[in-house]
Amino acid sequence: MAKTLTGVVTSDVADKTITVTVTSRETHPIYGKQYTVNRKYAAHDENNSAKIGDKVTISETRPFSKTKTFKLDSITEKSRGSIELKDVEVEA
């Protein structure tokens, strides 16, 4: 069975490729303390449909390239847009 992961798209600059950051919580084997781990995966996006901030599901597949071994399964949640700050000119 292929591995399936859920994460957030952090880059969509390359053609047919997205970078997905998967956040997970792990427990230290000796001390028992929990901590967060962020891992980045390159995934194949055939239609360039995923954008930055989208929550997506990716699954393991045959290698598309040296670093791409995942493909985009579905877009779980679209991003709500980004916040842009206006340039305000200050007269001195």
N, CA, C and O atoms as a MOPAC input file, in Angstrom:
PM7 MOZYME 1SCF
protein

 N      0.83600 1    -1.18700 1     0.00000 1
 C      0.00000 1     0.00000 1     0.00000 1
 C      0.88000 1     1.25000 1     0.00000 1
 O      1.89200 1     1.30200 1     0.69800 1
 N      0.49500 1     2.24200 1    -0.77500 1
 C      1.28100 1     3.45500 1    -0.91000 1
 C      1.06500 1     4.38900 1     0.28500 1
 O     -0.02500 1     4.44800 1     0.85300 1
 N      2.10900 1     5.10400 1     0.65000 1
 C      2.03900 1     6.04300 1     1.75800 1
 C      1.25300 1     7.28300 1     1.31800 1
 O      1.47500 1     7.81100 1     0.22900 1
 N      0.33700 1     7.73900 1     2.17100 1
 C     -0.46900 1     8.92400 1     1.89100 1
 C     -0.20500 1     9.96000 1     2.97100 1
 O     -0.23900 1     9.64200 1     4.15900 1
 N      0.05900 1    11.20200 1     2.56700 1
 C      0.35900 1    12.28100 1     3.50500 1
 C     -0.53000 1    13.48600 1     3.23500 1
 O     -0.98800 1    13.68500 1     2.10900 1
 N     -0.77500 1    14.28700 1     4.26400 1
 C     -1.54300 1    15.51600 1     4.13600 1
 C     -0.68400 1    16.66700 1     4.62100 1
 O     -0.07900 1    16.59200 1     5.69100 1
 N     -0.62900 1    17.74300 1     3.82600 1
 C      0.19200 1    18.89000 1     4.19700 1
 C     -0.24800 1    20.15000 1     3.47400 1
 O     -1.28600 1    20.17800 1     2.81400 1
 N      0.56400 1    21.19200 1     3.61000 1
 C      0.26700 1    22.49900 1     3.03100 1
 C      1.29000 1    22.80800 1     1.94200 1
 O      2.48500 1    22.56800 1     2.11100 1
 N      0.80000 1    23.34600 1     0.81800 1
 C      1.68300 1    23.71100 1    -0.29400 1
 C      2.47100 1    24.96300 1     0.09000 1
 O      1.88300 1    25.99100 1     0.42700 1
 N      3.80300 1    24.87400 1     0.04000 1
 C      4.63800 1    26.02100 1     0.38200 1
 C      5.30600 1    26.63500 1    -0.83800 1
 O      5.83100 1    27.74500 1    -0.75600 1
 N      5.29500 1    25.92900 1    -1.97900 1
 C      5.87200 1    26.47700 1    -3.20100 1
 C      5.19700 1    25.84700 1    -4.40800 1
 O      4.96500 1    24.63900 1    -4.44900 1
 N      4.87900 1    26.70300 1    -5.41200 1
 C      4.31600 1    26.20100 1    -6.66100 1
 C      4.99500 1    26.86800 1    -7.85800 1
 O      4.39700 1    27.00100 1    -8.92600 1
 N      6.23600 1    27.28100 1    -7.67200 1
 C      6.96800 1    28.03300 1    -8.69200 1
 C      7.33700 1    27.15000 1    -9.88700 1
 O      7.19900 1    27.57100 1   -11.03600 1
 N      7.80300 1    25.93300 1    -9.62100 1
 C      8.24600 1    25.05000 1   -10.69700 1
 C      7.04600 1    24.51800 1   -11.48400 1
 O      5.94100 1    24.42000 1   -10.95100 1
 N      7.27100 1    24.17600 1   -12.74900 1
 C      6.22100 1    23.66600 1   -13.61500 1
 C      5.89300 1    22.21400 1   -13.25300 1
 O      6.78200 1    21.36300 1   -13.21200 1
 N      4.60800 1    21.93600 1   -12.99000 1
 C      4.10300 1    20.59800 1   -12.65300 1
 C      4.71300 1    20.02700 1   -11.37300 1
 O      4.69500 1    18.81300 1   -11.17000 1
 N      5.25200 1    20.88600 1   -10.51100 1
 C      5.83400 1    20.44200 1    -9.24500 1
 C      5.38000 1    21.37500 1    -8.13100 1
 O      5.36900 1    22.59500 1    -8.29500 1
 N      5.00100 1    20.78400 1    -6.98700 1
 C      4.68500 1    21.57100 1    -5.80100 1
 C      5.53000 1    21.05600 1    -4.64800 1
 O      5.89800 1    19.88200 1    -4.61000 1
 N      5.83600 1    21.94600 1    -3.70700 1
 C      6.52600 1    21.55300 1    -2.48700 1
 C      5.49800 1    21.54000 1    -1.36900 1
 O      4.83600 1    22.54600 1    -1.10900 1
 N      5.36900 1    20.39900 1    -0.71000 1
 C      4.37300 1    20.22500 1     0.35100 1
 C      5.09300 1    20.04800 1     1.67400 1
 O      5.97100 1    19.19400 1     1.79600 1
 N      4.72600 1    20.85400 1     2.67300 1
 C      5.28100 1    20.73000 1     4.01400 1
 C      4.29500 1    19.94800 1     4.87500 1
 O      3.14200 1    20.34500 1     5.04600 1
 N      4.77600 1    18.82500 1     5.41400 1
 C      3.95500 1    17.96700 1     6.26500 1
 C      4.43900 1    18.13400 1     7.70000 1
 O      5.61300 1    17.90800 1     7.99500 1
 N      3.53600 1    18.52800 1     8.59000 1
 C      3.85600 1    18.73800 1     9.99600 1
 C      3.31800 1    17.56600 1    10.80200 1
 O      2.15600 1    17.18300 1    10.66900 1
 N      4.18900 1    16.99700 1    11.64800 1
 C      3.75400 1    15.89900 1    12.51000 1
 C      4.32400 1    16.09600 1    13.91200 1
 O      5.32800 1    16.78400 1    14.09700 1
 N      3.67200 1    15.48400 1    14.88900 1
 C      4.15500 1    15.54300 1    16.26900 1
 C      4.73800 1    14.19300 1    16.62200 1
 O      4.11000 1    13.15600 1    16.40700 1
 N      5.95300 1    14.21200 1    17.16900 1
 C      6.62600 1    12.98400 1    17.55900 1
 C      7.00800 1    13.05400 1    19.02200 1
 O      7.12200 1    14.13700 1    19.59700 1
 N      7.20100 1    11.90000 1    19.61300 1
 C      7.58300 1    11.81200 1    21.01400 1
 C      9.02300 1    11.33300 1    21.10800 1
 O      9.40700 1    10.36800 1    20.44700 1
 N      9.82200 1    12.01200 1    21.93700 1
 C     11.21500 1    11.63700 1    22.10900 1
 C     11.28500 1    10.25900 1    22.76300 1
 O     10.58000 1    10.00400 1    23.74000 1
 N     12.13500 1     9.35900 1    22.23200 1
 C     12.14800 1     7.98600 1    22.74100 1
 C     12.58700 1     7.84400 1    24.19900 1
 O     12.12800 1     6.93500 1    24.89100 1
 N     13.45500 1     8.71600 1    24.66800 1
 C     13.95400 1     8.60200 1    26.03400 1
 C     13.21700 1     9.54200 1    26.98600 1
 O     12.76600 1     9.11900 1    28.05000 1
 N     13.09200 1    10.81300 1    26.60700 1
 C     12.54800 1    11.81600 1    27.51500 1
 C     11.02700 1    11.91100 1    27.47800 1
 O     10.42900 1    12.46600 1    28.40000 1
 N     10.38800 1    11.38600 1    26.44000 1
 C      8.93900 1    11.38700 1    26.37800 1
 C      8.31200 1    12.71500 1    26.01300 1
 O      7.08700 1    12.83700 1    26.00100 1
 N      9.12200 1    13.70400 1    25.71700 1
 C      8.59700 1    15.02100 1    25.37100 1
 C      8.14600 1    15.03000 1    23.90800 1
 O      8.80800 1    14.45700 1    23.04300 1
 N      7.01600 1    15.68400 1    23.64300 1
 C      6.53500 1    15.79100 1    22.26900 1
 C      7.10000 1    17.03500 1    21.60900 1
 O      7.28600 1    18.06700 1    22.25400 1
 N      7.37200 1    16.92500 1    20.30600 1
 C      7.87800 1    18.05100 1    19.53600 1
 C      7.34700 1    17.94300 1    18.10900 1
 O      6.95600 1    16.86400 1    17.66300 1
 N      7.33500 1    19.08200 1    17.39100 1
 C      6.82400 1    19.08200 1    16.01900 1
 C      7.97200 1    18.90300 1    15.04700 1
 O      9.07700 1    19.40300 1    15.25800 1
 N      7.68600 1    18.17600 1    13.97500 1
 C      8.66700 1    17.93100 1    12.92900 1
 C      8.05100 1    18.35800 1    11.60900 1
 O      6.94400 1    17.93500 1    11.27500 1
 N      8.76300 1    19.20200 1    10.84700 1
 C      8.31500 1    19.62700 1     9.53100 1
 C      9.16500 1    18.93000 1     8.47900 1
 O     10.39400 1    18.97800 1     8.52900 1
 N      8.49700 1    18.27900 1     7.52400 1
 C      9.21800 1    17.62400 1     6.43300 1
 C      8.67600 1    18.15000 1     5.11700 1
 O      7.47100 1    18.35900 1     4.97200 1
 N      9.57400 1    18.36600 1     4.15100 1
 C      9.17800 1    18.87400 1     2.84400 1
 C      9.26100 1    17.76800 1     1.81100 1
 O     10.23200 1    17.01200 1     1.77200 1
 N      8.23900 1    17.67900 1     0.97700 1
 C      8.20100 1    16.69900 1    -0.10100 1
 C      7.89900 1    17.40600 1    -1.41000 1
 O      7.06500 1    18.31000 1    -1.45800 1
 N      8.58200 1    16.99100 1    -2.47500 1
 C      8.27300 1    17.47800 1    -3.81200 1
 C      7.25100 1    16.52600 1    -4.41100 1
 O      7.44500 1    15.31100 1    -4.39100 1
 N      6.16200 1    17.07300 1    -4.94400 1
 C      5.09300 1    16.23900 1    -5.48700 1
 C      4.76700 1    16.67500 1    -6.90400 1
 O      4.90600 1    17.84700 1    -7.25200 1
 N      4.32900 1    15.71700 1    -7.72000 1
 C      3.98000 1    15.97800 1    -9.11200 1
 C      2.53900 1    16.48200 1    -9.19500 1
 O      1.61600 1    15.83300 1    -8.70400 1
 N      2.35900 1    17.64500 1    -9.82400 1
 C      1.03700 1    18.25800 1   -10.00200 1
 C      0.82100 1    18.43400 1   -11.50300 1
 O      1.24600 1    19.43600 1   -12.07700 1
 N      0.17000 1    17.47700 1   -12.13300 1
 C      0.05200 1    17.42600 1   -13.58800 1
 C     -0.59600 1    18.67400 1   -14.18700 1
 O     -0.13800 1    19.16500 1   -15.21900 1
 N     -1.65300 1    19.19400 1   -13.55900 1
 C     -2.40800 1    20.31700 1   -14.12400 1
 C     -2.05200 1    21.66700 1   -13.52000 1
 O     -2.71700 1    22.65800 1   -13.82100 1
 N     -1.02700 1    21.74000 1   -12.67800 1
 C     -0.66200 1    22.97400 1   -11.97900 1
 C     -1.87900 1    23.57300 1   -11.24100 1
 O     -2.08400 1    24.78700 1   -11.26400 1
 N     -2.66900 1    22.72500 1   -10.59800 1
 C     -3.90800 1    23.18600 1    -9.97100 1
 C     -3.72300 1    23.66500 1    -8.53100 1
 O     -4.50300 1    24.49300 1    -8.06000 1
 N     -2.71600 1    23.16900 1    -7.82600 1
 C     -2.51500 1    23.55600 1    -6.42400 1
 C     -1.73700 1    24.86700 1    -6.33400 1
 O     -0.79200 1    25.09700 1    -7.08900 1
 N     -2.14700 1    25.71600 1    -5.40500 1
 C     -1.49700 1    27.01200 1    -5.18000 1
 C     -0.96400 1    27.07600 1    -3.75200 1
 O     -1.29200 1    26.22800 1    -2.92200 1
 N     -0.14400 1    28.08300 1    -3.47200 1
 C      0.44900 1    28.24100 1    -2.14000 1
 C     -0.65300 1    28.40300 1    -1.09400 1
 O     -1.58900 1    29.18000 1    -1.27800 1
 N     -0.52800 1    27.66200 1    -0.00100 1
 C     -1.48400 1    27.74500 1     1.09300 1
 C     -2.57100 1    26.69900 1     1.04400 1
 O     -3.30200 1    26.53000 1     2.02000 1
 N     -2.70300 1    25.98200 1    -0.08000 1
 C     -3.72100 1    24.93500 1    -0.18900 1
 C     -3.34500 1    23.73700 1     0.67300 1
 O     -2.17200 1    23.37700 1     0.77300 1
 N     -4.34300 1    23.12600 1     1.29200 1
 C     -4.13600 1    21.88700 1     2.03900 1
 C     -4.37500 1    20.74000 1     1.06600 1
 O     -5.45100 1    20.64600 1     0.47400 1
 N     -3.37900 1    19.86300 1     0.89100 1
 C     -3.45200 1    18.82400 1    -0.13300 1
 C     -3.13400 1    17.45000 1     0.43700 1
 O     -2.54700 1    17.31900 1     1.51200 1
 N     -3.53800 1    16.43300 1    -0.31200 1
 C     -3.21000 1    15.04800 1     0.00500 1
 C     -2.32500 1    14.52800 1    -1.11500 1
 O     -2.66600 1    14.64200 1    -2.29200 1
 N     -1.16000 1    13.94300 1    -0.73600 1
 C     -0.24000 1    13.39300 1    -1.72900 1
 C     -0.02600 1    11.91500 1    -1.41900 1
 O     -0.15600 1    11.47900 1    -0.27500 1
 N      0.30500 1    11.15400 1    -2.46100 1
 C      0.55200 1     9.72900 1    -2.24900 1
 C      1.82200 1     9.30600 1    -2.97100 1
 O      2.20900 1     9.88400 1    -3.98700 1
 N      2.45600 1     8.28100 1    -2.41800 1
 C      3.71500 1     7.77700 1    -2.94900 1
 C      3.46400 1     7.04900 1    -4.26900 1
 O      2.46100 1     6.35200 1    -4.42300 1
 N      4.38000 1     7.21700 1    -5.21100 1
 C      4.25300 1     6.59300 1    -6.51800 1
 C      5.64100 1     6.32300 1    -7.08000 1
 O      6.64200 1     6.50700 1    -6.38600 1
 N      5.70300 1     5.89200 1    -8.31800 1
 C      7.00000 1     5.66700 1    -8.94400 1
 C      7.74900 1     6.99900 1    -9.03600 1
 O      7.10400 1     8.04700 1    -9.08200 1
 N      9.07700 1     6.99900 1    -9.06500 1
 C      9.82100 1     8.25200 1    -9.15000 1
 C      9.55900 1     8.99200 1   -10.46000 1
 O      9.66900 1     8.41700 1   -11.54300 1
 N      9.21000 1    10.28000 1   -10.34400 1
 C      9.07700 1    11.13200 1   -11.51100 1
 C     10.41200 1    11.76500 1   -11.86000 1
 O     10.68300 1    12.05600 1   -13.02500 1
 N     11.24800 1    11.97800 1   -10.84700 1
 C     12.57900 1    12.54900 1   -11.03800 1
 C     13.43100 1    12.14400 1    -9.83500 1
 O     13.04300 1    11.27600 1    -9.05300 1
 N     14.58600 1    12.77500 1    -9.69600 1
 C     15.49800 1    12.45100 1    -8.59100 1
 C     14.84700 1    12.69600 1    -7.22600 1
 O     15.05500 1    11.92100 1    -6.29200 1
 N     14.06500 1    13.76800 1    -7.10900 1
 C     13.48300 1    14.13000 1    -5.81100 1
 C     11.97800 1    13.90300 1    -5.72400 1
 O     11.43200 1    13.85800 1    -4.62200 1
 N     11.29200 1    13.75900 1    -6.85900 1
 C      9.83000 1    13.63100 1    -6.84700 1
 C      9.40400 1    12.16500 1    -6.84800 1
 O      9.54400 1    11.47200 1    -7.85600 1
 N      8.87800 1    11.69300 1    -5.70300 1
 C      8.34100 1    10.34000 1    -5.61500 1
 C      6.90500 1    10.36300 1    -5.10400 1
 O      6.36300 1     9.31800 1    -4.74300 1
 N      6.28300 1    11.54000 1    -5.06900 1
 C      4.89100 1    11.68000 1    -4.66000 1
 C      4.11000 1    12.36100 1    -5.76700 1
 O      4.67400 1    13.09800 1    -6.57400 1
 N      2.79100 1    12.10800 1    -5.80200 1
 C      1.92600 1    12.80600 1    -6.74800 1
 C      0.74200 1    13.38600 1    -5.99000 1
 O      0.35300 1    12.87900 1    -4.93800 1
 N      0.17700 1    14.44700 1    -6.53400 1
 C     -0.96500 1    15.11800 1    -5.92200 1
 C     -2.21000 1    14.25300 1    -6.10200 1
 O     -2.57700 1    13.90400 1    -7.22400 1
 N     -2.86100 1    13.90900 1    -4.98000 1
 C     -4.10700 1    13.14600 1    -5.04200 1
 C     -5.30300 1    14.08000 1    -5.12600 1
 O     -6.11000 1    13.99100 1    -6.05200 1
 N     -5.41200 1    14.98000 1    -4.14900 1
 C     -6.55600 1    15.88800 1    -4.12900 1
 C     -6.21400 1    17.14000 1    -3.33400 1
 O     -5.31100 1    17.14500 1    -2.49800 1
 N     -6.96300 1    18.20000 1    -3.61700 1
 C     -6.85400 1    19.43900 1    -2.85700 1
 C     -7.96200 1    19.40700 1    -1.81200 1
 O     -9.14400 1    19.50200 1    -2.14200 1
 N     -7.56700 1    19.27100 1    -0.54600 1
 C     -8.53600 1    19.14600 1     0.53800 1
 C     -9.22100 1    20.47500 1     0.83100 1
 O    -10.43700 1    20.53800 1     1.01700 1
 N     -8.40900 1    21.54600 1     0.86800 1
 C     -8.94200 1    22.86400 1     1.22700 1
 C     -8.16100 1    23.93300 1     0.49000 1
 O     -6.93100 1    23.95300 1     0.53800 1
 N     -8.87400 1    24.82800 1    -0.19800 1
 C     -8.22300 1    25.91600 1    -0.91600 1
 C     -7.79600 1    27.00600 1     0.07200 1
 O     -8.42200 1    27.19200 1     1.11500 1
 N     -6.71100 1    27.72800 1    -0.27500 1
 C     -6.26400 1    28.81300 1     0.60100 1
 C     -7.23800 1    29.98100 1     0.49800 1
 O     -7.91700 1    30.14600 1    -0.51500 1
 N     -7.29800 1    30.77600 1     1.53900 1
 C     -8.23900 1    31.88000 1     1.58500 1
 C     -7.64900 1    33.17300 1     1.01600 1
 O     -8.26200 1    34.23400 1     1.12900 1
 N     -6.47200 1    33.09000 1     0.41200 1
 C     -5.84200 1    34.28600 1    -0.14400 1
 C     -4.76700 1    34.81300 1     0.77300 1
 O     -4.69000 1    34.44000 1     1.94300 1
 N     -3.94400 1    35.67500 1     0.23400 1
 C     -2.84400 1    36.22900 1     1.01200 1
 C     -3.12100 1    37.68200 1     1.36700 1
 O     -3.95600 1    38.35000 1     0.75500 1
 N     -2.40200 1    38.14200 1     2.36300 1
 C     -2.55000 1    39.52300 1     2.81000 1
 C     -1.40400 1    40.33000 1     2.22600 1
 O     -0.23500 1    39.99500 1     2.41700 1
 N     -1.74900 1    41.40100 1     1.50800 1
 C     -0.71500 1    42.26200 1     0.95100 1
 C     -0.78400 1    43.62200 1     1.62900 1
 O     -1.86400 1    44.18100 1     1.82300 1
 N      0.37600 1    44.14200 1     1.98400 1
 C      0.44300 1    45.44700 1     2.61100 1
 C      0.60800 1    46.50900 1     1.53300 1
 O      1.37800 1    46.34300 1     0.58700 1
 N     -0.14000 1    47.61500 1     1.69500 1
 C     -0.04400 1    48.69100 1     0.71200 1
 C      1.22000 1    49.50500 1     0.95700 1
 O      1.65600 1    49.67800 1     2.09500 1
 N      1.79400 1    49.99800 1    -0.12700 1
 C      2.92800 1    50.91000 1    -0.01000 1
 C      2.39400 1    52.31200 1     0.25000 1
 O      1.66400 1    52.87300 1    -0.56800 1
 N      2.76100 1    52.86000 1     1.38000 1
 C      2.31900 1    54.20500 1     1.72700 1
 C      3.52600 1    55.11800 1     1.68700 1
 O      4.51600 1    54.90600 1     2.38800 1
 N      3.42100 1    56.14700 1     0.84300 1
 C      4.54600 1    57.08600 1     0.73200 1
 C      4.41800 1    58.12800 1     1.83800 1
 O      3.35800 1    58.71600 1     2.05000 1
 N      5.51600 1    58.33300 1     2.52600 1
 C      5.54200 1    59.30400 1     3.62200 1
 C      6.28400 1    60.54100 1     3.11800 1
 O      7.43300 1    60.46500 1     2.68300 1
 N      5.59500 1    61.68700 1     3.18800 1
 C      6.23400 1    62.94700 1     2.75500 1
 C      6.95900 1    63.55300 1     3.94700 1
 O      6.40700 1    63.69600 1     5.03800 1
 N      8.20900 1    63.90000 1     3.69900 1
 C      9.00300 1    64.47000 1     4.78300 1
 C      9.15300 1    65.96700 1     4.65600 1
 O      9.79700 1    66.59600 1     5.49600 1

